[in-house]
Amino acid sequence: MAETAASSVTVPHTALAPDVLRAVIESFVLREGTDYGERELTLDDKVARVIALLERGEAKILFHPESATVDIVVRHGRDRGGGPGAPA
């Protein structure tokens, strides 16, 4: 059964220690499976793009208490590409 944002807690990225934030972002980009187009991005590039999304408020970190899991949700607008591979 899929969990909804209503059963999750938003965690400000600034509330996480830098190493924890990086681990959360790496986990997200490694399981994301996004097609990055003709140019493959390095893990550092992908992490930097997600950090930029978090800083701009275009993504948020969610903690799901029932499953004790963390996820990153990216807000997709009409004029935005998808995922961490989208132009930052």
C-alpha positions in Angstrom: 0.0 0.0 0.0 1.5 3.4 -1.0 2.0 6.0 1.7 0.8 9.5 1.1 2.3 12.8 2.0 -0.4 13.1 4.7 1.2 10.2 6.6 4.7 11.6 6.3 6.7 14.3 8.0 8.6 16.9 5.9 12.2 17.2 7.1 14.0 20.5 6.2 17.2 19.6 4.3 19.0 22.1 6.6 18.1 20.1 9.6 20.2 17.1 8.5 24.0 16.8 9.0 25.9 17.1 5.7 26.9 13.5 5.6 23.3 12.3 6.4 21.9 14.7 3.7 24.3 13.3 1.2 23.4 9.7 2.1 19.7 10.4 1.7 20.3 12.1 -1.7 22.6 9.4 -3.0 20.0 6.8 -2.1 17.4 8.8 -4.0 19.4 9.3 -7.1 20.7 5.7 -7.2 17.2 4.3 -7.1 15.6 7.0 -9.3 16.5 5.4 -12.6 16.0 8.7 -14.5 17.2 8.9 -18.1 19.8 11.7 -18.2 19.8 12.0 -22.0 22.9 11.9 -24.1 25.3 12.9 -21.3 25.5 10.7 -18.3 26.0 12.6 -15.1 28.4 11.7 -12.3 27.0 10.9 -8.8 28.4 14.2 -7.6 26.5 16.1 -10.4 23.3 14.3 -9.5 23.7 15.1 -5.8 24.4 18.7 -6.6 21.3 19.0 -8.7 19.1 17.5 -6.0 20.6 19.9 -3.4 19.8 22.8 -5.7 16.2 21.5 -6.0 15.9 21.3 -2.2 17.3 24.8 -1.8 14.9 26.2 -4.3 11.9 24.5 -2.7 11.3 22.3 -5.7 11.9 19.1 -3.8 11.4 18.1 -0.2 12.5 15.3 2.1 9.8 13.2 3.6 10.1 10.8 6.6 7.5 8.1 6.8 7.1 7.1 10.5 5.1 4.0 9.8 7.9 2.4 7.7 10.8 4.4 9.1 11.8 5.3 5.5 13.0 8.6 3.9 12.2 9.8 0.4 12.7 12.8 -1.7 9.7 14.2 -3.6 10.4 16.4 -6.6 7.7 18.9 -7.6 7.2 18.7 -11.4 5.9 21.8 -13.1 4.9 22.3 -16.7 8.1 24.2 -17.4 10.4 21.8 -15.5 12.1 18.7 -16.6 12.0 15.6 -14.4 14.2 14.3 -11.6 17.7 15.1 -10.5 19.0 15.0 -14.1 16.9 18.0 -15.1 18.8 21.3 -15.6 19.4 23.0 -12.2 
